[in-house]
Amino acid sequence: NDEIPQSKRLAPGADRIKKAICKAYGIEESSLLSSRRGILNEPRNVAIFLIRHLRGEKLEEIGRQFGISKYSSVSSAIEKMKKEMSMDRQLRMRVKNIKNRLLNSQQQI
């Protein structure tokens, strides 16, 4: 949140977000780095979306974490997730559940 300067520090770290995604999807973290044109990598896109949404990370930084050289590709992945979530209730619920788990575990720390 732009109005709360500490919000980035209070948000779960990118590594915690990635670990939560891997646990939720039952995958290895290395799967988040792979991308093939035309093939959807939902866990990767969810991780990118949540890092941007929860932490407000810069597109360039998110790209570095996922091996994406162009920040416009990161932006496209985020916009694609927003569109897919608006049309797919199950995807929206999966993302919401992961987000809630992250935020609830963060409050307990």
Secondary structure, DSSP 8 states (H G I E B T S, - for coil): -TT-TTHHHHS--HHHHHHHHHHHHT--GGGGT--BTTB--HHHHHHHHHIIIII---HHHHHHHHT---HHHHHHHHHHHHHHHHH-HHHHHHHHHHHHHHHHHHHH-
